Each structure stands twice: as C-alpha cells, then as structure tokens.
Amino acid sequence: MVLQGLILALLSSVFFGGNHAAARRGLVKGDVYAGVLLTLSLGLPGFFALAWGTGELSQLPGLPPLALGYFMLAGILHFVVGRTLTYASLQQIGTTRTSPIVGTNTLYTVVLAIVFLGEPASLKVITAALLVVAGVILLSRQEHANGNGSVSVKSYGVAYSLVAGFIFGVTPLLVRAGLLLAPLPALSATISYAVALSLYSLGLLSPSRRKTTSRGTITYPFLLAAISVNLGQILRYYALNLAPASVASTIINAFPLFALIFAYPGRRGLETYSRSVLGGAALILIGVNLIYLAP
C-alpha cells in the first residue's frame, strides 16, 4: 500500500509540473481568466464523483458550519486567488521561475505553524528559509541572453508567484482545521471547488470577459493544463492516504523539477535556462524538501 502511495505521489508531482508547463504555453496568447475557469470547470465533476464514490457526499447535511466555512475560505483563497496569481505569474515570467517560487508553499506552512500554533523553530527550518530566500533572489535577477539583449524579469511576476506560494501555504492549515471538525477530505475538496467555480463564473457577467473567454478557453495547452492539475489533485489525495505524509509530500513537492523538464522542449522565446535560474530552482527545491527529509 505504501509503495502504491509513493507511485501516486510521483504521478501527482508529474501532473502538477505538467500543469505549469502547459498553462505557460496556453498563456502566450490566451487569457488567465479563461485558463483558470477551465481548470475549475473540469475539476468540480471529478471531485464530486470522488465524494459520491467514497460516501462522503451523504455527510454534507450534517457538516459543522465552522468546517464548512474553513473549506469555503480555502477554496476561495487556493483556487480563485492562488491559482489566478500562479497563472498570471506564468504568463509574466515563465515556468522556470514561477514553479520553484510557488513551490515555497511548504515553507510558509511550517513558518505559520511556528508563529500561530507555537511549534518550535528548528535549525532545519531556519536553514530551509535561508536557502529559499537565496533561490528567490537568484530567480529574480535580470540577465542577458547570449548577447542578444536582456531577458526581462518583471517584478510583479515574481510578486505574483510569491503571494501564490504564501496562499498555498495558508490553505492547508485551513483545510486541516476543517478536517479536524469533519474528517471528509473528498467532500472538503468538492466544497472548495464548488465555491471557487461559483465565484469565478461571476466574471462571465461582463460582456468583455465573455468575449475573451469564448475566444480562448478551449485550447489544447489550456485543456492539457486543466486535466493535469486536476489529476494531480486527485492523485495527491490518494497518495496522502496510502503513504506517510512526510514522504509523499516530499515527492509531490518535486513538481518544479518536472515543470522545468516539460517546459524545456518549447523553451525558445518563452523560458530561460541560465545558471542563475537553475541554481535558484535547485536552492528552493533543496530548502523546501529539507523540511521533510531532515530528522
């Protein structure tokens, strides 16, 4: 069972990496709103079916109101705000910079747990934080590409990914708080997706938004990104139920590595694979996974 969980964790990491690489391609000419809307539209039926299949959907009427509030807030922050900022960052600074910075979410979760839950601050957390900060600095550097001029690193693109990483660090704490009141993970994900899709769909009330979305929603890269991110979420749920959370999370947090691999074939004009980018990505990956790997 543990081996199956680890395999699922690896597949989840692969799909999360594929999401970033595919979304970046779709965002070259596509719209951030359209891409996120498609991921939510395809994801809700999958999680609804999962909640129904596990029998958790029948528990909805008796769900504690506070747990419902946690799940709803997590959906708004994670899928509406966080995913939108991630896609905006992918559009501005590419996969090679966005994925590692967004992947800092684990560090945020640990830091917040130390600050608000009173957990001890260990040497490994301090070391991980320093590695992550150094990595972000390297990824934020302005560079020159083969003497053909500078490669622009838009500061707000870096800011988008940093805020997204922070949000993705906060939402697990909200979900965890809700699950302590109602241990129904499939139902919690369904509620989060449903609230996020409901709010995001309000944007279609704008005629200009409807025009942009109808033009750019169903494209091959966006469709591939939507399938990838939702498969990654579902596999993550099963992996964490079959394997130790620390080991499974370490594997899942390797998704920036797969994002860099998948983005490489279409890198021309879209991505930068310089020493500072690869070095920064490596420092962030090491720092984030140090939290799980160190005793």
Phi, psi and omega per residue, in radians:
M1 nan -0.712 -3.136
V2 -1.124 -0.742 3.128
L3 -1.070 -0.715 3.088
Q4 -1.070 -0.697 3.116
G5 -1.111 -0.699 3.134
L6 -1.184 -0.655 3.081
I7 -1.120 -0.753 3.109
L8 -1.123 -0.652 3.098
A9 -1.101 -0.727 3.113
L10 -1.114 -0.755 3.114
L11 -1.121 -0.672 3.089
S12 -1.055 -0.778 3.117
S13 -1.075 -0.723 3.125
V14 -1.079 -0.778 -3.115
F15 -1.193 -0.670 3.090
F16 -1.111 -0.692 3.081
G17 -1.145 -0.702 3.099
G18 -1.111 -0.592 3.091
N19 -1.031 -0.832 -3.120
H20 -1.123 -0.766 -3.111
A21 -1.155 -0.751 -3.121
A22 -1.225 -0.724 3.136
A23 -1.079 -0.680 3.117
R24 -1.017 -0.740 3.123
R25 -1.144 -0.702 3.135
G26 -1.194 -0.497 -3.077
L27 -1.455 -0.055 3.079
V28 -1.065 -0.754 3.109
K29 -2.115 -0.202 -3.084
G30 -1.519 -3.132 -3.057
D31 -1.917 2.412 -3.135
V32 -1.009 -0.815 -3.111
Y33 -1.033 -0.774 -3.115
A34 -1.094 -0.726 -3.130
G35 -1.124 -0.803 -3.128
V36 -1.168 -0.719 3.134
L37 -1.035 -0.703 3.139
L38 -1.144 -0.722 3.138
T39 -1.090 -0.686 3.141
L40 -1.239 -0.676 -3.112
S41 -1.137 -0.663 3.127
L42 -1.419 -0.473 -3.065
G43 -1.352 -0.648 -3.070
L44 -1.036 -0.830 3.126
P45 -1.020 -0.655 -3.137
G46 -1.127 -0.797 -3.140
F47 -1.277 -0.539 3.053
F48 -1.094 -0.784 3.117
A49 -1.103 -0.664 3.122
L50 -1.138 -0.767 3.130
A51 -1.146 -0.647 3.112
W52 -1.206 -0.766 -3.105
G53 -1.140 -0.579 3.141
T54 -1.496 -0.103 -3.136
G55 1.450 0.027 -3.091
E56 -1.279 -0.443 -3.094
L57 -1.064 -0.560 -3.134
S58 -1.199 -0.258 3.140
Q59 -1.503 -0.057 -3.076
L60 -1.010 -0.782 -3.116
P61 -1.042 -0.540 -3.109
G62 -1.696 0.240 -3.098
L63 -1.204 2.262 3.107
P64 -1.028 2.393 -3.117
P65 -0.984 -0.653 -3.127
L66 -1.167 -0.694 3.098
A67 -1.112 -0.735 3.098
L68 -1.031 -0.730 3.123
G69 -1.104 -0.719 3.101
Y70 -1.082 -0.796 -3.103
F71 -1.153 -0.676 3.130
M72 -1.173 -0.780 3.133
L73 -1.109 -0.692 3.103
A74 -1.084 -0.693 3.124
G75 -1.117 -0.739 3.138
I76 -1.123 -0.831 -3.095
L77 -1.208 -0.835 -3.022
H78 -1.278 -0.942 -2.975
F79 -1.551 -0.522 3.123
V80 -1.512 -1.019 -3.056
V81 -1.373 -0.952 -3.055
G82 -1.071 -0.831 -3.109
R83 -1.193 -0.638 3.102
T84 -1.104 -0.782 3.118
L85 -1.120 -0.661 3.112
T86 -1.089 -0.811 -3.139
Y87 -1.172 -0.632 3.083
A88 -1.130 -0.674 3.103
S89 -1.175 -0.745 3.088
L90 -0.999 -0.689 -3.130
Q91 -1.185 -0.592 -3.037
Q92 -1.547 -0.741 -3.013
I93 -2.171 0.036 3.028
G94 1.505 3.012 -3.079
T95 -1.235 -0.710 -3.014
T96 -1.123 -0.441 3.101
R97 -1.710 -0.722 -3.070
T98 -1.129 -0.857 -3.020
S99 -1.018 -0.849 3.125
P100 -1.111 -0.654 -3.113
I101 -1.217 -0.759 3.079
V102 -1.080 -0.562 -3.140
G103 -1.191 -0.040 3.090
T104 -1.345 0.032 -3.038
N105 -0.995 -0.588 -3.140
T106 -1.084 -0.714 3.135
L107 -1.092 -0.732 3.113
Y108 -1.054 -0.735 -3.135
T109 -1.033 -0.788 -3.120
V110 -1.159 -0.759 -3.138
V111 -1.093 -0.759 3.122
L112 -1.120 -0.645 3.099
A113 -1.129 -0.619 3.108
I114 -1.188 -0.775 -3.065
V115 -1.243 -0.805 -2.990
F116 -1.757 -0.415 -3.111
L117 -1.859 -0.014 3.073
G118 1.310 0.292 3.112
E119 -1.233 2.556 -3.074
P120 -1.182 2.495 3.083
A121 -1.576 1.924 -3.092
S122 -1.641 2.956 3.126
L123 -1.097 -0.625 -3.111
K124 -1.162 -0.588 3.112
V125 -1.201 -0.740 3.113
I126 -1.099 -0.769 3.116
T127 -1.093 -0.771 3.129
A128 -1.058 -0.723 3.140
A129 -1.095 -0.746 -3.138
L130 -1.127 -0.715 3.114
L131 -1.107 -0.746 -3.135
V132 -1.125 -0.784 3.134
V133 -1.055 -0.767 3.113
A134 -1.089 -0.690 3.126
G135 -1.133 -0.740 3.129
V136 -1.114 -0.688 3.116
I137 -1.073 -0.760 3.115
L138 -1.114 -0.733 -3.120
L139 -1.202 -0.383 -3.094
S140 -1.569 -0.059 -3.080
R141 -1.208 2.490 2.963
Q142 -1.353 2.444 -3.059
E143 -2.318 3.054 3.037
H144 -2.125 2.357 -3.054
A145 -1.857 1.805 3.019
N146 0.912 0.551 3.103
G147 1.306 0.140 -3.091
N148 -1.699 0.253 -3.139
G149 1.989 3.050 -3.053
S150 -1.456 2.596 3.006
V151 -1.690 1.988 -3.036
S152 -1.246 2.277 3.005
V153 -1.951 1.764 -3.059
K154 -1.264 2.164 -3.037
S155 -1.064 -0.617 -3.125
Y156 -1.268 -0.404 3.029
G157 -1.161 -0.731 3.072
V158 -1.137 -0.720 3.140
A159 -1.086 -0.727 3.108
Y160 -0.973 -0.837 -3.077
S161 -1.217 -0.601 3.090
L162 -1.129 -0.779 3.122
V163 -1.163 -0.690 3.097
A164 -1.067 -0.767 3.098
G165 -1.051 -0.713 3.102
F166 -1.090 -0.787 3.137
I167 -1.090 -0.749 3.123
F168 -1.179 -0.297 3.032
G169 -1.464 -0.501 -3.131
V170 -1.379 -0.736 -3.000
T171 -1.075 -0.601 3.075
P172 -1.074 -0.553 3.102
L173 -1.186 -0.663 3.090
L174 -1.156 -0.790 3.134
V175 -1.111 -0.732 3.133
R176 -1.066 -0.720 3.113
A177 -1.099 -0.697 3.116
G178 -1.195 -0.675 -3.115
L179 -1.229 -0.429 3.047
L180 -1.159 -0.528 3.117
L181 -1.513 -0.571 -3.113
A182 -2.568 1.665 -3.087
P183 -1.273 1.235 -3.084
L184 -2.300 1.318 -3.018
P185 -1.075 -0.711 -3.141
A186 -1.155 -0.727 3.105
L187 -1.151 -0.670 3.138
S188 -1.087 -0.744 3.125
A189 -1.141 -0.667 3.121
T190 -1.102 -0.776 3.125
I191 -1.098 -0.769 -3.131
S192 -1.070 -0.780 3.126
Y193 -1.137 -0.736 -3.094
A194 -1.103 -0.779 3.120
V195 -1.129 -0.756 -3.127
A196 -1.100 -0.788 -3.132
L197 -1.154 -0.662 3.118
S198 -1.076 -0.818 3.140
L199 -1.177 -0.757 -3.083
Y200 -1.148 -0.564 -3.119
S201 -1.190 -0.336 3.113
L202 -1.071 -0.437 3.111
G203 -1.093 -0.391 -3.138
L204 -1.255 -0.160 3.059
L205 -1.181 -0.380 3.108
S206 -1.428 2.173 3.133
P207 -1.006 -0.689 3.141
S208 -1.165 -0.644 3.120
R209 -1.184 -0.704 3.102
R210 -1.077 -0.685 -3.130
K211 -1.153 -0.788 3.136
T212 -1.136 -0.717 -3.092
T213 -1.209 -0.735 -3.129
S214 -1.130 -0.482 3.130
R215 -1.398 -0.551 -2.933
G216 -2.156 0.109 -3.052
T217 -1.276 -1.042 -3.022
I218 -1.553 1.459 2.990
T219 -2.102 2.729 -3.075
Y220 -1.011 -0.823 3.138
P221 -1.098 -0.719 3.128
F222 -1.134 -0.724 3.139
L223 -1.106 -0.733 3.109
L224 -1.124 -0.699 3.109
A225 -1.117 -0.749 -3.120
A226 -1.118 -0.772 3.114
I227 -1.113 -0.753 -3.086
S228 -1.106 -0.852 -3.059
V229 -1.162 -0.620 -3.124
N230 -1.335 -0.621 3.019
L231 -1.124 -0.684 3.102
G232 -1.064 -0.713 -3.141
Q233 -1.149 -0.789 -3.118
I234 -1.135 -0.782 3.138
L235 -1.131 -0.602 3.097
R236 -1.080 -0.738 3.132
Y237 -1.042 -0.817 -3.134
Y238 -1.226 -0.666 -3.128
A239 -1.076 -0.756 -3.107
L240 -1.239 -0.288 3.091
N241 -1.584 -0.285 -3.085
L242 -1.872 -0.453 -3.056
A243 -2.158 2.769 3.070
P244 -0.964 2.360 -3.044
A245 -1.026 -0.665 -3.089
S246 -1.125 -0.735 -3.120
V247 -1.280 -0.791 -3.130
A248 -1.090 -0.717 -3.125
S249 -1.148 -0.637 3.108
T250 -1.060 -0.756 -3.141
I251 -1.188 -0.770 -3.126
I252 -1.109 -0.621 -3.114
N253 -1.266 0.006 3.047
A254 -1.482 0.124 -3.065
F255 -1.015 -0.558 3.089
P256 -1.045 -0.554 3.105
L257 -1.102 -0.775 3.123
F258 -1.209 -0.585 3.086
A259 -1.081 -0.746 3.114
L260 -1.130 -0.660 3.135
I261 -1.174 -0.810 -3.100
F262 -1.206 -0.523 -3.118
A263 -1.373 -0.307 -3.025
Y264 -1.066 -0.794 -3.107
P265 -1.023 -0.571 -3.135
G266 -1.861 0.526 -2.993
R267 -1.236 -0.469 -2.995
R268 -0.994 2.072 3.117
G269 1.387 -0.090 -3.083
L270 -2.065 -0.628 -3.013
E271 -2.230 2.748 3.091
T272 -2.091 2.190 3.111
Y273 -2.055 0.980 3.124
S274 -1.483 3.019 3.136
R275 -1.111 -0.656 -3.120
S276 -1.213 -0.641 3.118
V277 -1.173 -0.849 -3.137
L278 -1.163 -0.669 3.103
G279 -1.151 -0.747 3.111
G280 -1.104 -0.730 3.114
A281 -1.095 -0.714 3.137
A282 -1.122 -0.744 3.138
L283 -1.090 -0.723 3.142
I284 -1.163 -0.768 3.126
L285 -1.053 -0.777 3.137
I286 -1.125 -0.787 -3.120
G287 -1.083 -0.785 -3.118
V288 -1.143 -0.802 -3.086
N289 -1.333 -0.308 3.068
L290 -1.038 -0.561 -3.127
I291 -1.055 -0.635 -3.117
Y292 -1.574 -0.648 -3.003
L293 -1.362 -0.608 -3.112
A294 -1.293 2.496 3.137
P295 -1.225 nan nan
